[in-house]
Structure formats: structure tokens, C-alpha cells
């Protein structure tokens, strides 16, 4: 999901965002997130929403957008269930953790937690 680099942000705020809202609160990401994952805790009696917000780049043009979203449901009793409020859960002994937002190490969103 765009923007692909820091040139497409305005003051550290992304032009396009994806927000997942659950009982743990909202999670907002943007940028290129290929290979990333997030856990959204729906709970048993909770209403959750997914929201896409689109804007224009500073030059007033619309960016090309592409999504490939995979949704899996994990039982609350499964051994691989992440802790409550954990949006990413890695169990491998080795690997690389990257920021949501931008490919490479260009920076973080101003409001990223």
C-alpha cells in the first residue's frame, strides 16, 4: 500500500493508510508492507473494522495502489495465539524484523507506536 517512500508523506503523515480497529484499539499502517503481518484481536463478542483511507500525493496526483490481503482465523485456545494487544508475533529463532511503513530503513511514521 502506498506511499512507497518518504517523498510521498506530508510531515511524517502518510497519504494513504490502512486501519484495523479491534478491542485493543486502532492499528494504522501505510507504505509498502510486503511480507508483513498484523494480528487483530476480534475477541468473541467484539465488532472490528478495517478501513482504507486514500489521498493524493503533494503534486495532486493519485498513486498506483495494489493490495494482497490474506485473512486467517486463529483459535483463542491455539498454542500460537499471540499475547493480547500484540500486533506482530514472531516465534523463529532467526530472522529480520522491519518497520511498517517504508521498504528499507528510511524512517518511521510520526505517530507510529
Chimera marker file (.cmm) of the C-alpha trace (Angstrom):
<marker_set name="trace">
<marker id="1" x="0.000" y="0.000" z="0.000" r="1" g="1" b="0" radius="0.5"/>
<marker id="2" x="1.455" y="3.427" z="-0.961" r="1" g="1" b="0" radius="0.5"/>
<marker id="3" x="3.304" y="5.589" z="-0.245" r="1" g="1" b="0" radius="0.5"/>
<marker id="4" x="6.395" y="3.706" z="-1.309" r="1" g="1" b="0" radius="0.5"/>
<marker id="5" x="8.929" y="6.122" z="0.144" r="1" g="1" b="0" radius="0.5"/>
<marker id="6" x="9.308" y="9.157" z="2.376" r="1" g="1" b="0" radius="0.5"/>
<marker id="7" x="8.810" y="11.533" z="-0.549" r="1" g="1" b="0" radius="0.5"/>
<marker id="8" x="5.104" y="10.630" z="-0.561" r="1" g="1" b="0" radius="0.5"/>
<marker id="9" x="4.420" y="11.649" z="3.022" r="1" g="1" b="0" radius="0.5"/>
<marker id="10" x="3.399" y="15.040" z="4.306" r="1" g="1" b="0" radius="0.5"/>
<marker id="11" x="5.116" y="15.936" z="7.575" r="1" g="1" b="0" radius="0.5"/>
<marker id="12" x="5.542" y="12.277" z="8.553" r="1" g="1" b="0" radius="0.5"/>
<marker id="13" x="1.870" y="11.529" z="7.874" r="1" g="1" b="0" radius="0.5"/>
<marker id="14" x="1.040" y="9.071" z="5.109" r="1" g="1" b="0" radius="0.5"/>
<marker id="15" x="-1.184" y="9.980" z="2.202" r="1" g="1" b="0" radius="0.5"/>
<marker id="16" x="-2.869" y="6.531" z="2.209" r="1" g="1" b="0" radius="0.5"/>
<marker id="17" x="-3.483" y="4.460" z="5.331" r="1" g="1" b="0" radius="0.5"/>
<marker id="18" x="-4.898" y="1.111" z="6.399" r="1" g="1" b="0" radius="0.5"/>
<marker id="19" x="-6.511" y="0.959" z="9.842" r="1" g="1" b="0" radius="0.5"/>
<marker id="20" x="-7.700" y="-2.143" z="11.695" r="1" g="1" b="0" radius="0.5"/>
<marker id="21" x="-9.800" y="-1.378" z="14.767" r="1" g="1" b="0" radius="0.5"/>
<marker id="22" x="-10.407" y="-4.002" z="17.451" r="1" g="1" b="0" radius="0.5"/>
<marker id="23" x="-10.969" y="-4.225" z="21.188" r="1" g="1" b="0" radius="0.5"/>
<marker id="24" x="-7.251" y="-3.417" z="21.655" r="1" g="1" b="0" radius="0.5"/>
<marker id="25" x="-7.658" y="-0.122" z="19.786" r="1" g="1" b="0" radius="0.5"/>
<marker id="26" x="-6.766" y="1.057" z="16.279" r="1" g="1" b="0" radius="0.5"/>
<marker id="27" x="-3.673" y="-0.060" z="14.349" r="1" g="1" b="0" radius="0.5"/>
<marker id="28" x="-2.772" y="2.265" z="11.449" r="1" g="1" b="0" radius="0.5"/>
<marker id="29" x="-0.084" y="1.448" z="8.900" r="1" g="1" b="0" radius="0.5"/>
<marker id="30" x="0.890" y="2.690" z="5.465" r="1" g="1" b="0" radius="0.5"/>
<marker id="31" x="3.653" y="2.329" z="2.923" r="1" g="1" b="0" radius="0.5"/>
<marker id="32" x="4.998" y="-0.818" z="1.328" r="1" g="1" b="0" radius="0.5"/>
<marker id="33" x="4.273" y="-3.728" z="3.656" r="1" g="1" b="0" radius="0.5"/>
<marker id="34" x="5.083" y="-6.757" z="1.513" r="1" g="1" b="0" radius="0.5"/>
<marker id="35" x="5.548" y="-9.827" z="3.696" r="1" g="1" b="0" radius="0.5"/>
<marker id="36" x="4.288" y="-8.050" z="6.823" r="1" g="1" b="0" radius="0.5"/>
<marker id="37" x="1.559" y="-9.357" z="9.106" r="1" g="1" b="0" radius="0.5"/>
<marker id="38" x="-0.632" y="-7.928" z="11.837" r="1" g="1" b="0" radius="0.5"/>
<marker id="39" x="-2.819" y="-9.648" z="14.378" r="1" g="1" b="0" radius="0.5"/>
<marker id="40" x="-6.200" y="-8.078" z="15.054" r="1" g="1" b="0" radius="0.5"/>
<marker id="41" x="-7.834" y="-9.381" z="18.226" r="1" g="1" b="0" radius="0.5"/>
<marker id="42" x="-11.528" y="-9.680" z="17.432" r="1" g="1" b="0" radius="0.5"/>
<marker id="43" x="-12.467" y="-11.499" z="20.633" r="1" g="1" b="0" radius="0.5"/>
<marker id="44" x="-15.693" y="-13.459" z="20.839" r="1" g="1" b="0" radius="0.5"/>
<marker id="45" x="-18.156" y="-10.571" z="21.170" r="1" g="1" b="0" radius="0.5"/>
<marker id="46" x="-16.284" y="-7.662" z="19.615" r="1" g="1" b="0" radius="0.5"/>
<marker id="47" x="-17.067" y="-5.741" z="16.451" r="1" g="1" b="0" radius="0.5"/>
<marker id="48" x="-13.950" y="-4.880" z="14.446" r="1" g="1" b="0" radius="0.5"/>
<marker id="49" x="-13.467" y="-2.801" z="11.306" r="1" g="1" b="0" radius="0.5"/>
<marker id="50" x="-10.914" y="-2.495" z="8.511" r="1" g="1" b="0" radius="0.5"/>
<marker id="51" x="-10.642" y="0.966" z="6.910" r="1" g="1" b="0" radius="0.5"/>
<marker id="52" x="-8.707" y="2.148" z="3.852" r="1" g="1" b="0" radius="0.5"/>
<marker id="53" x="-8.134" y="5.907" z="3.507" r="1" g="1" b="0" radius="0.5"/>
<marker id="54" x="-6.927" y="7.335" z="0.180" r="1" g="1" b="0" radius="0.5"/>
<marker id="55" x="-5.442" y="10.730" z="-0.552" r="1" g="1" b="0" radius="0.5"/>
<marker id="56" x="-3.488" y="12.462" z="-3.267" r="1" g="1" b="0" radius="0.5"/>
<marker id="57" x="0.249" y="12.998" z="-3.376" r="1" g="1" b="0" radius="0.5"/>
<marker id="58" x="1.623" y="16.516" z="-2.756" r="1" g="1" b="0" radius="0.5"/>
<marker id="59" x="1.608" y="17.059" z="-6.540" r="1" g="1" b="0" radius="0.5"/>
<marker id="60" x="-2.130" y="16.342" z="-6.614" r="1" g="1" b="0" radius="0.5"/>
<marker id="61" x="-1.848" y="13.020" z="-8.458" r="1" g="1" b="0" radius="0.5"/>
<marker id="62" x="-3.262" y="9.665" z="-7.450" r="1" g="1" b="0" radius="0.5"/>
<marker id="63" x="-0.670" y="6.957" z="-6.734" r="1" g="1" b="0" radius="0.5"/>
<marker id="64" x="-0.914" y="3.420" z="-8.114" r="1" g="1" b="0" radius="0.5"/>
<marker id="65" x="-2.271" y="1.084" z="-5.440" r="1" g="1" b="0" radius="0.5"/>
<marker id="66" x="-2.234" y="-2.677" z="-5.055" r="1" g="1" b="0" radius="0.5"/>
<marker id="67" x="-3.314" y="-4.949" z="-2.204" r="1" g="1" b="0" radius="0.5"/>
<marker id="68" x="-2.951" y="-8.617" z="-1.482" r="1" g="1" b="0" radius="0.5"/>
<marker id="69" x="-4.609" y="-9.254" z="1.851" r="1" g="1" b="0" radius="0.5"/>
<marker id="70" x="-4.698" y="-12.677" z="3.472" r="1" g="1" b="0" radius="0.5"/>
<marker id="71" x="-7.005" y="-13.299" z="6.410" r="1" g="1" b="0" radius="0.5"/>
<marker id="72" x="-6.513" y="-16.242" z="8.776" r="1" g="1" b="0" radius="0.5"/>
<marker id="73" x="-8.503" y="-17.033" z="11.885" r="1" g="1" b="0" radius="0.5"/>
<marker id="74" x="-6.634" y="-18.398" z="14.903" r="1" g="1" b="0" radius="0.5"/>
<marker id="75" x="-8.496" y="-20.032" z="17.760" r="1" g="1" b="0" radius="0.5"/>
<marker id="76" x="-8.216" y="-18.252" z="21.117" r="1" g="1" b="0" radius="0.5"/>
<marker id="77" x="-7.059" y="-21.599" z="22.545" r="1" g="1" b="0" radius="0.5"/>
<marker id="78" x="-4.343" y="-22.266" z="19.935" r="1" g="1" b="0" radius="0.5"/>
<marker id="79" x="-0.737" y="-22.543" z="21.124" r="1" g="1" b="0" radius="0.5"/>
<marker id="80" x="0.399" y="-19.952" z="18.551" r="1" g="1" b="0" radius="0.5"/>
<marker id="81" x="-2.085" y="-17.271" z="19.642" r="1" g="1" b="0" radius="0.5"/>
<marker id="82" x="-0.188" y="-14.000" z="20.255" r="1" g="1" b="0" radius="0.5"/>
<marker id="83" x="-0.486" y="-12.209" z="23.596" r="1" g="1" b="0" radius="0.5"/>
<marker id="84" x="-3.390" y="-9.737" z="23.873" r="1" g="1" b="0" radius="0.5"/>
<marker id="85" x="-2.555" y="-6.408" z="22.233" r="1" g="1" b="0" radius="0.5"/>
<marker id="86" x="0.400" y="-7.836" z="20.283" r="1" g="1" b="0" radius="0.5"/>
<marker id="87" x="0.112" y="-6.785" z="16.634" r="1" g="1" b="0" radius="0.5"/>
<marker id="88" x="3.089" y="-8.867" z="15.458" r="1" g="1" b="0" radius="0.5"/>
<marker id="89" x="4.233" y="-12.184" z="16.874" r="1" g="1" b="0" radius="0.5"/>
<marker id="90" x="7.493" y="-13.815" z="15.786" r="1" g="1" b="0" radius="0.5"/>
<marker id="91" x="8.493" y="-17.245" z="17.097" r="1" g="1" b="0" radius="0.5"/>
<marker id="92" x="11.511" y="-18.020" z="14.894" r="1" g="1" b="0" radius="0.5"/>
<marker id="93" x="14.986" y="-18.083" z="16.414" r="1" g="1" b="0" radius="0.5"/>
<marker id="94" x="16.375" y="-16.080" z="13.474" r="1" g="1" b="0" radius="0.5"/>
<marker id="95" x="15.018" y="-13.534" z="11.039" r="1" g="1" b="0" radius="0.5"/>
<marker id="96" x="14.704" y="-9.854" z="10.284" r="1" g="1" b="0" radius="0.5"/>
<marker id="97" x="12.095" y="-7.500" z="11.697" r="1" g="1" b="0" radius="0.5"/>
<marker id="98" x="11.239" y="-4.477" z="9.552" r="1" g="1" b="0" radius="0.5"/>
<marker id="99" x="9.228" y="-1.361" z="10.228" r="1" g="1" b="0" radius="0.5"/>
<marker id="100" x="5.703" y="-0.989" z="8.920" r="1" g="1" b="0" radius="0.5"/>
<marker id="101" x="5.629" y="1.911" z="6.541" r="1" g="1" b="0" radius="0.5"/>
<marker id="102" x="8.610" y="2.007" z="4.220" r="1" g="1" b="0" radius="0.5"/>
<marker id="103" x="10.833" y="-0.512" z="2.491" r="1" g="1" b="0" radius="0.5"/>
<marker id="104" x="14.386" y="-0.274" z="3.734" r="1" g="1" b="0" radius="0.5"/>
<marker id="105" x="15.300" y="1.879" z="6.712" r="1" g="1" b="0" radius="0.5"/>
<marker id="106" x="14.004" y="5.305" z="5.674" r="1" g="1" b="0" radius="0.5"/>
<marker id="107" x="12.180" y="6.014" z="8.927" r="1" g="1" b="0" radius="0.5"/>
<marker id="108" x="9.008" y="5.647" z="10.914" r="1" g="1" b="0" radius="0.5"/>
<marker id="109" x="5.654" y="7.371" z="10.877" r="1" g="1" b="0" radius="0.5"/>
<marker id="110" x="5.352" y="10.329" z="13.225" r="1" g="1" b="0" radius="0.5"/>
<marker id="111" x="2.556" y="8.600" z="15.170" r="1" g="1" b="0" radius="0.5"/>
<marker id="112" x="3.827" y="5.017" z="14.942" r="1" g="1" b="0" radius="0.5"/>
<marker id="113" x="3.922" y="3.132" z="18.226" r="1" g="1" b="0" radius="0.5"/>
<link id1="1" id2="2" r="1" g="1" b="0" radius="0.2"/>
<link id1="2" id2="3" r="1" g="1" b="0" radius="0.2"/>
<link id1="3" id2="4" r="1" g="1" b="0" radius="0.2"/>
<link id1="4" id2="5" r="1" g="1" b="0" radius="0.2"/>
<link id1="5" id2="6" r="1" g="1" b="0" radius="0.2"/>
<link id1="6" id2="7" r="1" g="1" b="0" radius="0.2"/>
<link id1="7" id2="8" r="1" g="1" b="0" radius="0.2"/>
<link id1="8" id2="9" r="1" g="1" b="0" radius="0.2"/>
<link id1="9" id2="10" r="1" g="1" b="0" radius="0.2"/>
<link id1="10" id2="11" r="1" g="1" b="0" radius="0.2"/>
<link id1="11" id2="12" r="1" g="1" b="0" radius="0.2"/>
<link id1="12" id2="13" r="1" g="1" b="0" radius="0.2"/>
<link id1="13" id2="14" r="1" g="1" b="0" radius="0.2"/>
<link id1="14" id2="15" r="1" g="1" b="0" radius="0.2"/>
<link id1="15" id2="16" r="1" g="1" b="0" radius="0.2"/>
<link id1="16" id2="17" r="1" g="1" b="0" radius="0.2"/>
<link id1="17" id2="18" r="1" g="1" b="0" radius="0.2"/>
<link id1="18" id2="19" r="1" g="1" b="0" radius="0.2"/>
<link id1="19" id2="20" r="1" g="1" b="0" radius="0.2"/>
<link id1="20" id2="21" r="1" g="1" b="0" radius="0.2"/>
<link id1="21" id2="22" r="1" g="1" b="0" radius="0.2"/>
<link id1="22" id2="23" r="1" g="1" b="0" radius="0.2"/>
<link id1="23" id2="24" r="1" g="1" b="0" radius="0.2"/>
<link id1="24" id2="25" r="1" g="1" b="0" radius="0.2"/>
<link id1="25" id2="26" r="1" g="1" b="0" radius="0.2"/>
<link id1="26" id2="27" r="1" g="1" b="0" radius="0.2"/>
<link id1="27" id2="28" r="1" g="1" b="0" radius="0.2"/>
<link id1="28" id2="29" r="1" g="1" b="0" radius="0.2"/>
<link id1="29" id2="30" r="1" g="1" b="0" radius="0.2"/>
<link id1="30" id2="31" r="1" g="1" b="0" radius="0.2"/>
<link id1="31" id2="32" r="1" g="1" b="0" radius="0.2"/>
<link id1="32" id2="33" r="1" g="1" b="0" radius="0.2"/>
<link id1="33" id2="34" r="1" g="1" b="0" radius="0.2"/>
<link id1="34" id2="35" r="1" g="1" b="0" radius="0.2"/>
<link id1="35" id2="36" r="1" g="1" b="0" radius="0.2"/>
<link id1="36" id2="37" r="1" g="1" b="0" radius="0.2"/>
<link id1="37" id2="38" r="1" g="1" b="0" radius="0.2"/>
<link id1="38" id2="39" r="1" g="1" b="0" radius="0.2"/>
<link id1="39" id2="40" r="1" g="1" b="0" radius="0.2"/>
<link id1="40" id2="41" r="1" g="1" b="0" radius="0.2"/>
<link id1="41" id2="42" r="1" g="1" b="0" radius="0.2"/>
<link id1="42" id2="43" r="1" g="1" b="0" radius="0.2"/>
<link id1="43" id2="44" r="1" g="1" b="0" radius="0.2"/>
<link id1="44" id2="45" r="1" g="1" b="0" radius="0.2"/>
<link id1="45" id2="46" r="1" g="1" b="0" radius="0.2"/>
<link id1="46" id2="47" r="1" g="1" b="0" radius="0.2"/>
<link id1="47" id2="48" r="1" g="1" b="0" radius="0.2"/>
<link id1="48" id2="49" r="1" g="1" b="0" radius="0.2"/>
<link id1="49" id2="50" r="1" g="1" b="0" radius="0.2"/>
<link id1="50" id2="51" r="1" g="1" b="0" radius="0.2"/>
<link id1="51" id2="52" r="1" g="1" b="0" radius="0.2"/>
<link id1="52" id2="53" r="1" g="1" b="0" radius="0.2"/>
<link id1="53" id2="54" r="1" g="1" b="0" radius="0.2"/>
<link id1="54" id2="55" r="1" g="1" b="0" radius="0.2"/>
<link id1="55" id2="56" r="1" g="1" b="0" radius="0.2"/>
<link id1="56" id2="57" r="1" g="1" b="0" radius="0.2"/>
<link id1="57" id2="58" r="1" g="1" b="0" radius="0.2"/>
<link id1="58" id2="59" r="1" g="1" b="0" radius="0.2"/>
<link id1="59" id2="60" r="1" g="1" b="0" radius="0.2"/>
<link id1="60" id2="61" r="1" g="1" b="0" radius="0.2"/>
<link id1="61" id2="62" r="1" g="1" b="0" radius="0.2"/>
<link id1="62" id2="63" r="1" g="1" b="0" radius="0.2"/>
<link id1="63" id2="64" r="1" g="1" b="0" radius="0.2"/>
<link id1="64" id2="65" r="1" g="1" b="0" radius="0.2"/>
<link id1="65" id2="66" r="1" g="1" b="0" radius="0.2"/>
<link id1="66" id2="67" r="1" g="1" b="0" radius="0.2"/>
<link id1="67" id2="68" r="1" g="1" b="0" radius="0.2"/>
<link id1="68" id2="69" r="1" g="1" b="0" radius="0.2"/>
<link id1="69" id2="70" r="1" g="1" b="0" radius="0.2"/>
<link id1="70" id2="71" r="1" g="1" b="0" radius="0.2"/>
<link id1="71" id2="72" r="1" g="1" b="0" radius="0.2"/>
<link id1="72" id2="73" r="1" g="1" b="0" radius="0.2"/>
<link id1="73" id2="74" r="1" g="1" b="0" radius="0.2"/>
<link id1="74" id2="75" r="1" g="1" b="0" radius="0.2"/>
<link id1="75" id2="76" r="1" g="1" b="0" radius="0.2"/>
<link id1="76" id2="77" r="1" g="1" b="0" radius="0.2"/>
<link id1="77" id2="78" r="1" g="1" b="0" radius="0.2"/>
<link id1="78" id2="79" r="1" g="1" b="0" radius="0.2"/>
<link id1="79" id2="80" r="1" g="1" b="0" radius="0.2"/>
<link id1="80" id2="81" r="1" g="1" b="0" radius="0.2"/>
<link id1="81" id2="82" r="1" g="1" b="0" radius="0.2"/>
<link id1="82" id2="83" r="1" g="1" b="0" radius="0.2"/>
<link id1="83" id2="84" r="1" g="1" b="0" radius="0.2"/>
<link id1="84" id2="85" r="1" g="1" b="0" radius="0.2"/>
<link id1="85" id2="86" r="1" g="1" b="0" radius="0.2"/>
<link id1="86" id2="87" r="1" g="1" b="0" radius="0.2"/>
<link id1="87" id2="88" r="1" g="1" b="0" radius="0.2"/>
<link id1="88" id2="89" r="1" g="1" b="0" radius="0.2"/>
<link id1="89" id2="90" r="1" g="1" b="0" radius="0.2"/>
<link id1="90" id2="91" r="1" g="1" b="0" radius="0.2"/>
<link id1="91" id2="92" r="1" g="1" b="0" radius="0.2"/>
<link id1="92" id2="93" r="1" g="1" b="0" radius="0.2"/>
<link id1="93" id2="94" r="1" g="1" b="0" radius="0.2"/>
<link id1="94" id2="95" r="1" g="1" b="0" radius="0.2"/>
<link id1="95" id2="96" r="1" g="1" b="0" radius="0.2"/>
<link id1="96" id2="97" r="1" g="1" b="0" radius="0.2"/>
<link id1="97" id2="98" r="1" g="1" b="0" radius="0.2"/>
<link id1="98" id2="99" r="1" g="1" b="0" radius="0.2"/>
<link id1="99" id2="100" r="1" g="1" b="0" radius="0.2"/>
<link id1="100" id2="101" r="1" g="1" b="0" radius="0.2"/>
<link id1="101" id2="102" r="1" g="1" b="0" radius="0.2"/>
<link id1="102" id2="103" r="1" g="1" b="0" radius="0.2"/>
<link id1="103" id2="104" r="1" g="1" b="0" radius="0.2"/>
<link id1="104" id2="105" r="1" g="1" b="0" radius="0.2"/>
<link id1="105" id2="106" r="1" g="1" b="0" radius="0.2"/>
<link id1="106" id2="107" r="1" g="1" b="0" radius="0.2"/>
<link id1="107" id2="108" r="1" g="1" b="0" radius="0.2"/>
<link id1="108" id2="109" r="1" g="1" b="0" radius="0.2"/>
<link id1="109" id2="110" r="1" g="1" b="0" radius="0.2"/>
<link id1="110" id2="111" r="1" g="1" b="0" radius="0.2"/>
<link id1="111" id2="112" r="1" g="1" b="0" radius="0.2"/>
<link id1="112" id2="113" r="1" g="1" b="0" radius="0.2"/>
</marker_set>
